[in-house]
Amino acid sequence: MRDNVDWRLDQWRVERPDIDPSPMGVVGRIQRASRFLDRELGHNFGTHGLQLWEFDVLGTLRRAGPPFRLTTGAIVEASMVTSGAITNRIDRLVDRGLVTRETDPGNRRCVLVTLTDQGRELVDDILVGHVALENELLTPLTITEQEQLATLLRKLLLGLGDGPSA
C-alpha cells in the first residue's frame, strides 16, 4: 500500500536521483500524522467548547493533583504550551472561569494558576471520551505495533533533546 508521502518521495527520486529522500518519508509521515490527529482531537474538543491548547493546559493542571495548582513556569514545562503564549492563554481560561490566577505569596515573582471546580469537572467529563477517541484513531495499528511505535517515538524524542519535565 502506498500513501501520500510515497507519491512525494517518488517525485523527489525523479527530480533529484542523486539524493535519497528516505528521511523525508519518516519526517513527513510524522508531520502528516500529527496534522490528522490534531484535526480529529480538535473536532472532539470543539464539541465541548474547547480548543486543543485549552485542554492541554487544563489537563496539565488536573494531572498535577490536588490542589490542581502550578506556577506558569511549571505549566510551560509540563504541557505543550510555549512560554510566549502562556500569559494570553491563561487570561482566556481565567475569563472562562476555568482557572484562577494569583501571585504566589511566598514568591511575588511567581504566578500560581489553579484549576477551578468548573475546570476540573470539564476535564473529567471530557477525559474518558478523549481517551476512547485516541484509542479509535490508533486502530489501524495492533496493540503490539502501538507499543513499538511508542518506543520508537520515545527514542526519537529523547535523541532530539526531549526529556521528562521536573
C-alpha positions in Angstrom: 0.0 0.0 0.0 1.2 3.5 -0.8 0.4 6.8 0.9 0.6 10.5 0.1 4.2 10.6 1.3 5.2 7.8 -1.2 3.9 10.0 -4.0 6.1 12.9 -2.9 9.1 10.7 -2.5 8.7 9.3 -6.0 8.7 12.9 -7.3 11.9 13.7 -5.5 13.5 10.5 -6.8 12.7 11.6 -10.4 13.7 15.2 -9.9 16.8 14.6 -7.8 18.0 11.0 -8.3 21.3 12.0 -6.6 19.6 12.4 -3.2 18.0 9.6 -1.1 14.7 11.2 0.2 14.0 8.4 2.7 14.4 10.7 5.8 11.7 12.9 4.3 9.5 9.9 4.4 9.8 9.5 8.1 9.6 13.1 9.0 6.8 13.7 6.5 4.7 10.9 7.9 5.2 12.1 11.5 4.1 15.6 10.4 1.1 14.3 8.4 0.0 12.0 11.2 0.3 14.9 13.7 -2.0 17.1 11.5 -4.6 14.3 11.1 -4.5 13.6 14.9 -4.7 17.3 15.7 -7.7 17.7 13.4 -9.6 14.9 14.9 -8.8 15.9 18.5 -9.7 19.5 17.7 -13.1 18.4 16.5 -13.7 16.4 19.6 -12.6 19.2 21.9 -14.7 21.7 19.9 -17.9 19.7 20.8 -17.1 20.6 24.4 -16.4 24.3 23.6 -12.6 23.8 23.9 -9.6 24.1 21.8 -6.7 21.6 21.9 -4.4 24.0 23.7 -7.1 24.7 26.3 -7.5 21.1 27.1 -3.7 20.7 27.3 -3.4 23.5 29.9 -6.4 22.2 31.9 -5.2 18.6 31.7 -1.8 19.7 32.9 -3.3 21.3 36.0 -5.6 18.2 36.5 -2.7 15.8 36.3 -0.9 17.8 38.9 -3.3 16.5 41.6 -4.8 18.4 44.4 -4.9 21.4 44.8 -4.6 21.4 41.0 -2.2 24.4 41.1 1.0 25.1 39.3 3.2 28.1 38.5 3.1 29.4 35.0 6.7 28.1 34.5 5.6 24.6 35.6 2.7 24.7 33.2 5.1 25.5 30.3 7.4 22.7 31.3 4.6 20.1 31.8 2.4 21.0 28.8 2.9 21.6 25.1 2.4 25.3 25.5 5.3 27.7 24.8 6.3 30.3 27.4 5.4 33.1 24.9 1.8 32.0 24.7 1.1 31.1 28.3 0.0 34.5 29.6 -2.5 35.1 26.9 -3.8 31.6 27.2 -4.2 31.7 30.9 -6.0 35.1 30.6 -8.5 33.4 28.3 -9.0 30.5 30.7 -9.5 32.9 33.6 -12.1 34.8 31.6 -14.0 31.5 31.0 -13.9 30.7 34.8 -11.8 27.5 34.2 -8.7 28.6 36.1 -7.8 31.3 38.6 -4.5 33.2 38.7 -2.8 34.8 41.8 0.6 35.9 42.8 2.4 33.4 44.9 2.5 34.8 48.5 5.8 33.0 49.0 7.5 34.4 45.9 5.9 37.6 44.5 7.7 36.9 41.1 5.7 33.7 40.6 2.1 33.4 39.4 0.0 30.5 40.6 -2.6 29.1 38.3 -5.3 26.9 39.9 -8.0 24.8 38.2 -11.4 25.8 39.3 -14.1 23.3 40.2 -15.8 24.1 36.8 -12.5 23.5 35.0 -11.8 20.2 36.8 -15.3 18.9 36.1 -14.9 19.8 32.4 -11.6 17.9 32.1 -13.1 14.9 34.0 -16.2 15.0 31.7 -14.0 15.0 28.5 -11.3 12.6 29.6 -13.0 9.3 29.0 -14.2 10.2 25.6 -10.9 11.7 24.7 -9.0 8.5 25.5 -11.6 6.5 23.6 -11.1 8.7 20.6 -7.3 8.3 20.7 -7.8 4.6 21.0 -10.1 4.6 18.0 -7.6 6.7 16.0 -4.9 4.1 16.7 -7.0 1.2 15.5 -5.0 0.8 12.2 -2.2 -0.5 14.5 -2.3 -3.6 16.6 -1.5 -3.2 20.3 2.0 -4.5 19.7 2.5 -2.1 16.9 1.3 0.8 19.1 3.8 -0.2 21.8 6.6 -0.5 19.2 5.7 2.9 17.7 5.6 4.5 21.2 9.0 3.0 21.9 10.5 4.3 18.6 8.9 7.8 19.0 10.3 8.0 22.6 13.7 7.1 21.3 13.5 9.8 18.6 12.2 12.4 21.1 15.0 11.7 23.6 17.5 11.9 20.8 16.1 15.3 19.8 16.6 16.5 23.3 13.2 15.9 24.9 13.1 14.6 28.4 10.9 14.3 31.4 9.6 17.5 33.0 10.6 18.3 36.5 
